[in-house]
Amino acid sequence: MEIFNRPRRLRQSQLVRDLVADTSVDTSKMIQPYFISESGTKRIEILSMPGIYRDPADRFLESFSADFDLGINKIMLFGVVERKDAVASGADHDTNPVIQAARSLKEKYGERIFVSADVCLCEYTDSGHCGLLRGERIDNDSTLERLGEMAVALVKAGVDCVGPSDMMDGRIGFIRQKLEEENLTEAIILAYTAKYASSYYGPFRDAAESAPKFGDRKGYQMDFRNQREAVRELELDLEEGADIVMVKPALAYLDIIKTFKELSPVPVAAYNVSGEYTMAKLMARENIVSERDIVLENLTAIFRAGADIILTYHLRDLLQKRWLHG
């Protein structure tokens, strides 16, 4: 038997496999999220997310310096506060730990660091919902006002990029308009364009202390059964001025990432979310898998699907443990 086509020729050694690989994991295309708590509190490891912490705003520079030295220079900040109310007054207040941390980071690192920040009210409302309530229903349009005020406050504090994650209708255009009115024309909007109502967010809600006090978020986050709806959201966010569009979560939504890559004229981001992170950690802890191998496989799949940028909690481990060099 004569076999002329032998695909295995290009799999015979690591050097050859590296040479012909379609996709590579690039840490320069990754953003590490951080949870920032109020000044004067303690640094606490999040039990449901091993290796991830809530860092007090007044001590964040100290804890972050080692990560910066590793090569982490693109970050996303989320606030964790104790005082919450119906109108999310802490979202744009000077005491917001994200605002405090952003100022400190920019004072020390300047343009050597890219600071993005979440724009959502769930961490600041006493209901735990992402918008303001009228009775037990989200009031979309009054929520836009607070989101705009929050985005402006963050950018004035030094944030380079705001990430609206609330999934209110019209929020990208509203935030863009507010930034323009304040002459904050260089601020980047990373839109959580297709943010699905997902079970993979459980550890994040523990980390940010942002679980809703009643009901769920299915009335504003997307139904995981829908794909065409994601395309509609993409078209709207692009029309309203998004600079980057994002799919969240990532691993169960690779088809959505691929669709966005095919249709979007702007970069496509994907959020490798808390539940995806914790599953890898727990399987590795139980010696079911190699942590390095499963993380690299997952991140490669996300890039291969079409993501230009990945938000991932694994970035520190990738750099610290030199997983790309072994």
Secondary structure, 3 states (H helix, E strand, C coil): CCCCCCHHHHHCCHHHHHHHCCCCCCHHHEEEEEEEECCCCCCEECCCCCCCEEEEHHHHHHHHHHHHHHCCCEEEEEEECCCCECCCHHHCCCCCHHHHHHHHHHHHHHHHCEEEEEECCCCCECCCCCCCEECCEECHHHHHHHHHHHHHHHHHCCCCEEEECCCCCCHHHHHHHHHHHCCCCCCEEEEEEEEECCHHHHHHHHHHCCCCCCCCCCCCCECCCCCHHHHHHHHHHHHHCCCEEEEECCHHHHHHHHHHHHHCCCCEEEEECHHHHHHHHHHHHCCCCCHHHHHHHHHHHHHHHCCCEEEECCHHHHHHCCHHHC
